[in-house]
Amino acid sequence: MKVQITTSLIRASAVVSCLAANPTFTIDASHPTGTVSPKLYGLMTEEINHCQHMNLSNYSRKAFMKKTGMILLGGVIGLLASAIHAVDITGQSRAEFDTQIGRQNYPFAFQVSEAKVTGNATAEVGGQKREVEFQEAKLAGDTLRFVEMLKFQDNEVRIDYRGKVADNEIKLTRKVGDIATEEFVAKRVEAGAAATASPTNAAAGNRPPRGPRGFGGPIVLGPDDKPAFDDPPAGFAAKRNDIPHGELEIIEYDSKTVGTKRKMRVYTPPGYAKDKKYPVLYLLHGIGGDETEWQRFATPDVLLDNLIADGKAVPMIIVMPNGRAQKDDRAGPNAMATAPAFAKFERDLLDDVIPAIQSRYSTYTNREGRALAGLSMGGGQSLNFGLTHLNTFAWIGGFSSAPNTKKPADLVPDPASAKEKLKLLWLSCGNKDGLINISQGMHAYLKEKGVPHIWHVDGNGHDATHWRNSLWHFSQRIFK
């Protein structure tokens, strides 16, 4: 580990040397201290001037100056101890670590110039590379901090790193919003060894693939991971002018949970009439979305118009709320930081959204008349909220559910009760989705406990095609 020797150390050492050699050495009080600390400079000035004005014998003067020199030497030693912690992190370090979505590999490179820290990485995952430029990098003593911004569903997710620098390694804590925290060690590598340490070598070539663009964890498919249904037919999402169409509107409601008025998008089926009761599907968006995301990704109004016209779906109301229960409910530049608001939405959904819909529209109010489904983060919400409130929802769907999904045993602690109450539990994911292990884990638990469910794995990734196709399949199988 390199030590940065500062001017203050050199000057302080020089003063001690002068004191030992020449008791009449003086310090000009008007001389700028430079990098010498004011406290040490003051001590030097006070002691030396005091010595010069004392009427001491040459022997006594030398003894006094020896004592003063020892005092100053102690100060220099203290400065040296502090300087040892002013570490140099320039160079390359490499880390491999497990996360909720799989194993990550990061080769770090840092530079320090005139106290300014810069850094970058070429994150390699499953043969895919992603260039990262770190932001807000700071080195204070042996503590290193920096920030990575990760592109996720058209939003940037903030990842905060904090590390302790030691000999040949950096012990790091990686905080991904409020979703996950990982601890790992980045080991120093010599410049010549960096290439041979690359995960693209032959050993790494045997690792399971990740999702597109390095998204998520390793994809390991088992015998159950296959389609339960064929893909939708061509043109299934195209608007047809020769059939009746439903209505799509944005409404506001009072949220006691959040303490403000909030918006949600609502689809009512063709021929909606207040003298008839309708079941309701509550459809939740992903981490970077809002009440408009489902319409952008999948046009639920078009899908349902077509399915209802073909007699394949029951006429239903679809409610697309904003699952981020906070006053500023936009995703913003750091969508992951809003994760706690997604958990808080449980109360907003149960206490505010559902009552608002039931007061404004003609709906069934029993559990058999309510379904809950969502994509990614919304898929996790649907499983978390739906499976723990089976007296409220009978039909539940998770489409490529995200890492916010709770453990299966926590969601279904009583398999017998779940079997009795569930009308449909749908799990789906793409076989190119780096988050598939989350849904796989849920499927495995349900299968082991004998809880009926649909497990559908198509050929897509963590993308709008999978979510649109899943909604098309799911909406045909509810309320029947």
C-alpha positions in Angstrom: 0.0 0.0 0.0 1.5 3.4 -1.0 1.7 6.3 1.6 1.4 9.9 0.5 4.0 11.9 2.3 2.7 15.5 2.6 4.6 18.8 2.9 3.5 19.1 6.5 5.5 15.9 7.4 8.6 17.2 5.7 8.4 20.6 7.3 7.7 19.2 10.8 10.6 16.8 10.5 12.9 19.7 9.4 11.9 21.7 12.5 12.8 18.8 14.8 16.2 18.4 13.0 16.9 22.2 13.4 16.0 22.1 17.1 18.5 19.4 17.8 21.3 21.0 15.8 20.8 24.7 16.5 18.9 25.9 19.7 18.8 29.4 18.3 16.7 28.3 15.3 13.6 30.7 14.8 10.3 30.5 13.0 9.0 33.7 11.4 5.4 34.0 12.6 4.4 35.7 9.4 5.5 32.7 7.3 2.6 30.9 5.7 1.9 27.5 7.2 1.2 25.8 3.8 0.1 22.3 4.6 1.3 22.4 8.2 -1.6 22.2 10.6 -2.2 25.5 12.5 -2.0 23.6 15.8 1.4 22.1 15.0 2.7 25.4 13.6 1.5 27.2 16.7 3.2 24.6 18.9 6.5 25.0 17.0 6.4 28.8 17.2 5.5 29.0 20.9 8.1 26.5 22.1 11.0 27.8 20.0 10.4 31.5 20.8 10.0 30.6 24.5 13.3 28.8 24.4 15.1 31.7 22.8 13.9 34.2 25.5 14.8 32.0 28.4 18.1 32.8 30.2 19.4 29.2 30.2 22.9 27.9 30.2 24.0 26.2 27.0 23.5 22.7 28.7 20.0 23.6 30.0 19.1 25.1 26.6 20.1 21.9 24.9 18.2 19.8 27.4 15.1 21.9 27.0 15.3 21.8 23.2 15.7 18.0 23.3 12.4 17.8 25.3 10.7 20.1 22.9 12.0 18.1 20.0 10.5 14.9 21.5 7.1 16.7 21.8 7.2 17.8 18.2 8.4 14.3 17.1 5.3 12.9 18.7 3.3 15.3 16.6 5.1 14.1 13.5 4.5 10.5 14.3 0.8 11.3 14.7 0.8 12.9 11.3 2.5 9.9 9.9 -0.2 7.6 11.4 -2.8 9.8 9.7 -1.0 9.8 6.4 -0.9 6.0 6.4 -4.6 6.1 6.0 -4.4 8.5 3.1 -4.3 5.4 0.9 -3.6 5.2 -2.8 -6.3 3.2 -4.7 -5.0 3.8 -8.1 -5.1 0.7 -10.2 -7.4 -2.3 -10.9 -9.4 -4.5 -8.5 -11.8 -7.3 -9.3 -14.8 -8.7 -7.5 -17.4 -11.5 -8.1 -20.4 -11.5 -5.8 -23.8 -13.0 -5.4 -27.0 -10.9 -5.5 -30.7 -11.6 -5.4 -30.7 -11.8 -9.1 -27.5 -13.9 -9.6 -23.7 -13.6 -9.6 -22.1 -10.4 -10.7 -18.6 -9.7 -11.9 -16.9 -6.3 -11.7 -13.4 -5.3 -12.7 -12.9 -1.9 -11.0 -10.4 0.8 -12.1 -9.7 3.8 -9.9 -7.4 6.9 -10.4 -6.5 9.5 -7.8 -5.1 12.8 -9.1 -4.7 15.9 -6.9 -7.2 14.5 -4.4 -9.8 13.9 -7.1 -11.0 10.3 -7.4 -12.4 8.9 -10.7 -13.4 5.3 -11.4 -15.0 3.0 -13.9 -15.8 -0.7 -14.5 -16.5 -3.0 -17.4 -19.1 -5.2 -15.8 -19.1 -8.6 -17.6 -22.1 -10.9 -17.1 -22.7 -14.0 -19.1 -20.4 -12.8 -21.9 -22.2 -9.4 -22.0 -20.3 -6.2 -21.2 -21.7 -3.0 -19.7 -19.5 0.1 -19.3 -19.9 1.9 -16.0 -18.6 5.4 -15.1 -18.7 5.9 -11.3 -20.0 9.2 -9.9 -19.6 11.1 -6.7 -16.3 9.2 -5.9 -14.6 10.2 -2.7 -11.7 8.9 -0.7 -11.5 10.0 3.0 -8.7 8.2 4.8 -9.3 4.6 4.1 -13.1 5.0 3.3 -14.1 4.9 -0.3 -17.5 6.0 -1.6 -18.9 6.1 -5.1 -22.2 5.7 -7.0 -23.2 3.7 -10.0 -26.3 4.5 -12.1 -27.9 1.4 -13.7 -30.4 1.6 -16.6 -33.5 -0.3 -15.7 -36.9 -0.2 -17.5 -36.1 3.2 -19.1 -35.1 4.6 -15.7 -31.8 4.9 -13.8 -31.4 3.0 -10.6 -28.9 4.4 -8.0 -26.4 2.0 -6.5 -24.4 3.3 -3.6 -21.0 1.8 -2.7 -19.0 2.2 0.5 -15.8 0.5 1.1 -12.8 0.1 3.5 -9.4 0.0 1.7 -6.9 -2.4 3.1 -3.8 -4.1 1.9 -4.5 -5.4 -1.6 -8.3 -5.3 -1.3 -11.3 -3.1 -0.8 -14.1 -4.4 1.4 -17.3 -3.0 -0.2 -21.0 -2.7 0.7 -23.3 -2.3 -2.3 -26.7 -0.8 -1.6 -29.2 -1.1 -4.5 -31.9 1.5 -3.4 -33.9 -0.2 -0.6 -34.2 -3.4 -2.5 -30.9 -5.2 -1.7 -27.6 -4.9 0.0 -24.6 -7.0 -0.8 -21.1 -7.2 0.8 -18.1 -8.4 -1.1 -14.3 -7.9 -1.5 -12.6 -6.5 -4.5 -9.1 -7.9 -4.8 -6.2 -5.9 -6.3 -4.9 -7.2 -9.6 -1.7 -6.3 -11.4 -2.1 -4.6 -14.8 -0.7 -7.6 -16.6 -2.9 -10.0 -14.7 -6.1 -8.2 -15.5 -6.6 -9.8 -18.9 -6.1 -13.3 -17.6 -8.6 -12.6 -14.7 -11.3 -11.7 -17.2 -14.5 -13.7 -16.8 -14.5 -14.3 -20.5 -11.9 -17.0 -20.1 -12.6 -20.7 -20.7 -13.8 -21.3 -17.1 -16.3 -18.5 -17.3 -17.5 -19.8 -20.6 -19.1 -22.7 -18.8 -21.2 -20.5 -16.6 -25.0 -20.3 -17.2 -26.1 -17.4 -19.4 -27.7 -14.2 -18.1 -30.6 -12.2 -19.5 -30.2 -9.7 -22.4 -27.6 -6.9 -21.9 -26.4 -8.7 -18.7 -29.6 -8.2 -16.9 -30.3 -10.3 -13.8 -28.7 -13.5 -12.7 -27.8 -16.9 -14.2 -30.5 -18.6 -16.2 -30.7 -22.3 -15.4 -33.7 -24.0 -17.0 -35.3 -27.1 -15.7 -37.7 -29.7 -17.1 -40.7 -27.7 -15.8 -39.6 -24.4 -17.4 -41.5 -24.6 -20.7 -44.6 -23.0 -22.2 -48.0 -24.0 -20.8 -49.7 -22.4 -23.9 -48.8 -21.4 -27.4 -48.0 -17.7 -28.1 -50.9 -15.5 -29.0 -51.9 -15.4 -32.7 -50.6 -12.7 -35.1 -52.6 -9.5 -34.8 -54.0 -10.2 -31.3 -53.0 -6.8 -30.1 -54.1 -4.9 -33.2 -57.1 -2.5 -32.8 -60.1 -3.7 -34.8 -62.5 -1.2 -36.1 -65.4 -3.6 -36.7 -66.0 -4.5 -33.0 -67.4 -2.5 -30.0 -64.8 -0.6 -27.9 -64.5 0.1 -24.2 -63.6 3.4 -22.6 -60.3 4.4 -21.1 -60.0 7.3 -18.6 -57.8 8.8 -15.9 -59.5 9.4 -12.5 -58.4 10.8 -9.2 -59.1 9.5 -5.7 -58.4 10.6 -2.2 -55.6 8.5 -0.6 -55.7 8.5 3.1 -52.6 6.3 3.1 -50.5 8.9 1.2 -52.4 12.0 2.3 -53.0 13.4 -1.2 -55.1 13.0 -4.3 -53.7 10.3 -6.6 -54.4 9.1 -10.2 -55.3 5.8 -11.8 -56.3 4.7 -15.2 -59.5 2.7 -15.6 -60.8 0.6 -18.5 -64.5 -0.1 -18.7 -65.7 -2.7 -21.2 -67.9 -2.1 -24.3 -71.5 -1.5 -23.3 -70.6 -0.8 -19.7 -73.9 -0.1 -17.7 -74.4 0.9 -14.1 -77.3 -1.5 -13.7 -74.9 -4.4 -14.2 -72.2 -5.7 -11.9 -68.6 -6.2 -13.3 -65.5 -8.0 -11.9 -62.4 -6.0 -11.5 -58.8 -6.7 -12.5 -56.2 -4.6 -10.6 -53.1 -4.4 -12.8 -49.8 -3.2 -11.3 -46.8 -1.7 -13.1 -43.0 -2.1 -12.8 -40.3 -0.2 -10.8 -39.9 2.5 -13.5 -43.6 2.9 -14.4 -46.8 4.6 -13.2 -50.5 4.4 -14.0 -49.7 4.8 -17.7 -47.1 2.0 -18.1 -49.5 -0.9 -18.9 -51.1 1.2 -21.6 -47.7 1.9 -23.2 -46.5 -1.6 -22.9 -49.6 -3.7 -23.7 -52.7 -1.6 -24.6 -55.0 -3.6 -22.2 -58.0 -1.8 -23.7 -57.3 -3.2 -27.2 -56.6 -6.7 -25.8 -59.8 -6.9 -23.9 -61.9 -5.4 -26.6 -60.7 -8.1 -28.9 -61.1 -10.9 -26.4 -64.5 -9.8 -25.3 -65.7 -9.5 -28.9 -64.4 -13.1 -29.6 -66.2 -14.4 -26.5 -62.9 -15.4 -24.9 -62.9 -13.0 -21.9 -65.6 -12.0 -19.4 -66.4 -8.2 -19.6 -64.4 -6.7 -16.8 -63.1 -3.4 -15.5 -59.3 -3.0 -15.4 -57.8 -0.6 -12.9 -54.2 0.5 -13.4 -53.2 2.5 -10.3 -49.8 4.0 -9.4 -48.1 1.4 -7.2 -45.7 4.0 -5.8 -47.5 5.2 -2.7 -45.8 8.5 -2.0 -46.8 12.2 -2.6 -44.3 12.6 -5.5 -45.2 9.3 -7.2 -43.2 9.8 -10.3 -40.3 7.4 -10.9 -37.7 10.2 -11.1 -34.0 9.7 -11.9 -33.5 7.1 -9.2 -36.5 4.8 -9.4 -35.0 2.2 -7.1 -35.0 4.7 -4.3 -38.8 4.7 -4.4 -39.0 1.0 -3.5 -40.4 1.5 0.0 -43.4 3.2 -1.5 -44.1 0.0 -3.4 -44.5 -1.9 -0.2 -46.6 1.0 1.3 -49.0 0.6 -1.6 -50.5 -2.5 0.0 -52.5 -0.2 2.3 -53.3 2.3 -0.4 -54.7 -0.5 -2.6 -56.8 -2.1 0.2 -57.9 1.0 2.0 -58.2 3.6 -0.7 -58.0 2.3 -4.3 -60.6 -0.6 -4.0 -63.1 1.5 -2.0 -62.8 4.4 -4.6 -63.5 2.0 -7.5 -66.4 0.4 -5.7 -68.0 3.7 -5.0 -67.6 5.0 -8.5 -68.2 1.9 -10.7 -70.7 -0.9 -10.6 -68.6 -3.8 -9.4 -68.8 -7.0 -7.5 -67.6 -6.6 -4.0 -66.7 -10.2 -3.1 -63.3 -11.9 -3.4 -64.4 -13.9 -6.5 -65.0 -10.6 -8.3 -61.4 -9.3 -7.8 -58.2 -10.2 -9.5 -54.7 -8.8 -8.9 -51.8 -9.1 -11.4 -48.7 -7.2 -12.3 -45.4 -7.1 -14.2 -41.9 -7.2 -12.6 -42.1 -5.1 -9.4 -45.9 -5.1 -9.8 -45.7 -8.9 -10.2 -43.9 -9.0 -6.8 -46.5 -6.7 -5.3 -49.3 -8.9 -6.7 -47.9 -12.1 -5.1 -47.0 -10.3 -1.9 -50.4 -8.6 -1.5 -52.7 -11.1 -3.1 -51.4 -14.3 -1.5 -51.6 -12.7 2.0 -55.1 -11.3 1.4 -57.0 -14.3 0.0 -60.2 -13.0 1.5 -59.9 -10.0 -0.9 -58.5 -11.6 -4.1 -59.3 -15.0 -5.6 -57.3 -14.6 -8.9 -53.6 -13.7 -8.8 -50.9 -13.3 -11.4 -47.2 -12.5 -11.3 -45.6 -11.8 -14.7 -41.7 -12.0 -14.4 -41.9 -11.0 -10.8 -39.0 -8.9 -9.4 -36.8 -9.4 -6.3 -39.3 -7.6 -4.1 -41.2 -10.9 -4.1 -41.2 -12.3 -0.6 -40.2 -15.9 0.2 -42.7 -18.5 -0.9 -43.1 -19.9 2.6 -43.9 -16.5 3.9 -46.5 -15.9 1.2 -48.1 -19.3 1.5 -47.6 -20.5 5.0 -50.9 -22.5 4.9 -50.9 -24.4 1.6 -54.3 -26.1 2.5 -56.0 -22.7 2.9 -54.4 -21.4 -0.3 -55.7 -24.5 -2.2 -59.2 -23.9 -0.9 -59.3 -20.1 -1.6 -57.4 -19.6 -4.8 -59.4 -19.7 -8.1 -56.3 -19.1 -10.2 -52.6 -18.5 -9.4 -50.6 -17.6 -12.5 -46.8 -17.5 -12.6 -45.0 -16.7 -15.9 -41.5 -15.6 -17.0 -39.4 -15.6 -20.2 -36.6 -18.1 -20.6 -34.3 -15.2 -21.4 -35.2 -13.3 -18.3 -32.4 -12.9 -15.7 -35.0 -12.8 -12.9 -36.5 -16.2 -13.7 -35.0 -17.7 -10.6 -37.5 -15.8 -8.5 -40.6 -17.3 -10.2 -38.8 -20.7 -10.4 -38.5 -20.7 -6.6 -42.2 -19.9 -6.2 -43.2 -22.6 -8.6 -41.0 -25.2 -6.9 -42.5 -24.4 -3.5 -46.1 -24.5 -4.7 -45.4 -27.8 -6.6 -43.9 -29.3 -3.4 -46.8 -28.2 -1.3 -49.4 -29.3 -3.9 -50.9 -25.8 -4.5 -52.5 -25.7 -8.0 -51.1 -23.0 -10.2 -50.1 -22.3 -13.8 -46.3 -22.1 -14.6 -45.8 -20.7 -18.0 -42.3 -20.0 -19.5 -42.2 -18.5 -22.9 -39.2 -17.5 -25.1 -39.0 -13.9 -24.2 -36.9 -11.8 -21.8 -37.8 -9.2 -19.1 -39.8 -7.2 -21.7 -43.1 -5.9 -22.9 -43.7 -8.8 -25.2 -43.8 -11.2 -22.3 -46.1 -8.9 -20.2 -48.5 -8.3 -23.1 -48.7 -12.0 -23.9 -49.2 -12.9 -20.3 -52.0 -10.5 -19.9 -53.7 -11.9 -23.0 -53.5 -15.4 -21.5 -54.4 -14.4 -17.9 -57.4 -12.3 -18.7 -59.0 -15.2 -20.6 -58.9 -17.4 -17.5 -60.2 -15.2 -14.7 -63.8 -14.7 -13.5 -64.9 -18.0 -15.0 
